[in-house]
């Protein structure tokens, strides 16, 4: 789950911030490859349980809600709301040097799961609890994209 | 159930110097603290038949309690490490009581010791798995998420968070052993740099070298020991358990369930508590803890710290030695030690003593409000 270490926290000094950010990407596993494939193709995908219909993140070999192992990957709406957020001022990692201060948000997805991400496209101080956001994956490397969100632009998008 | 009333006691407490302590290894913090706690009780290592530990935060070693026993040249009957992060400190006492109740041991030492200030502190800023690429590192950011949600839901203000930092520092200013003793004002709080809004640096506990130990035995044995016994009246646990961003409500802690169990066991309620030692790794935590224990309604924790109500001499003194925020960033044992000292009347004749203190409450928690334990102590005989 989220406690697993995804990268060394003491990066070498000569790398660019984007190279450093690539190092922060978790290693892709057979279990979560469809999630990363989806992001590379511009789409948020979640596991859905065929038995109880619930959606889940992070991926697992079983349904967290009912224990069924009958899971399938489905395209999610990408719609969500900001459950909570922070504006980070302390540089914990050199990958974020050019973005200070930056937003980190917990996004409540319409399908149920919550996910930690960034709301981009507006100044961090304009982010608000409960504001509507839309998934907007961005490439970290040619092979791998990360999940980001932007403010939902119009009611029509929702 | 027989209940705990007056049957078990904390008879000795000890700790190492708080702050930066380069002369002492991680193990050294445990050993020095345990020897100090035993001397405080009037016991020696030969009296000990149980060794229980909380794992050091910085390195999380395997089979830690047996290593601590070896370092003291103790061959214990009971030896275990409990992994609830900060909540372990009370869970160790619960395990000690269980072992004594089952006839497996009579004198049990519990300890925690770590040297992240002068040793390895990488675990304090570790990236959080899949959230690393989003820039989420360490505990402060996750607790700041809880604070922001609390502010949005209940109208908790930045000043109300600041009051917690100011109040705990006020108590630390009277404590010669505290790592941070310089009094601060609300203005100082607002002027301290942002770490991750809504947290200033002064919303966060320091990273400290610290060791502490506490000795548990029966009331019968306690009667012949050196110190005035402090009786364990109630212990509770409650664990939100799920990772912080996935649980139903990040403004709720395990204090609700844990407190209900502890209060029921003790036959007491919030109105009976003379002082509290509340886990305070970040300013939002005591506010949420007060709410979930029922000292105030949900969402009103911020108002409890206004008008110096929590100062010694006030309505309900809280964190009378400075807590994690100012005494030491050690994850929790300082609260147990301070509660025991207050109930012994150790500060009698000084401004640090909570006058007439008979019942104290200690809260401990760990992770991102992932675990919680509660203990109610008294100095009143049956």
Interface residues (C-beta under 8 A of the other chain):
Chain A: X1 X2 X3 X4 X5 X6 X7 X9 X10 X21 X24 X25 X26 X58 X83 X84 X85 X86 X87 X88 X89 X90 X92 X93 X95 X96 X99 X101 X102 X104 X106 X113 X114 X115 X116 X117 X118 X128 X129 X130 X140 X146
Chain B: X122 X125 X126 X127 X128 X129 X130 X131 X132 X133 X134 X135 X136 X137 X138 X141 X144 X145 X146 X148 X149 X152 X193 X194 X195 X196 X197 X198 X199 X243 X245 X246 X250
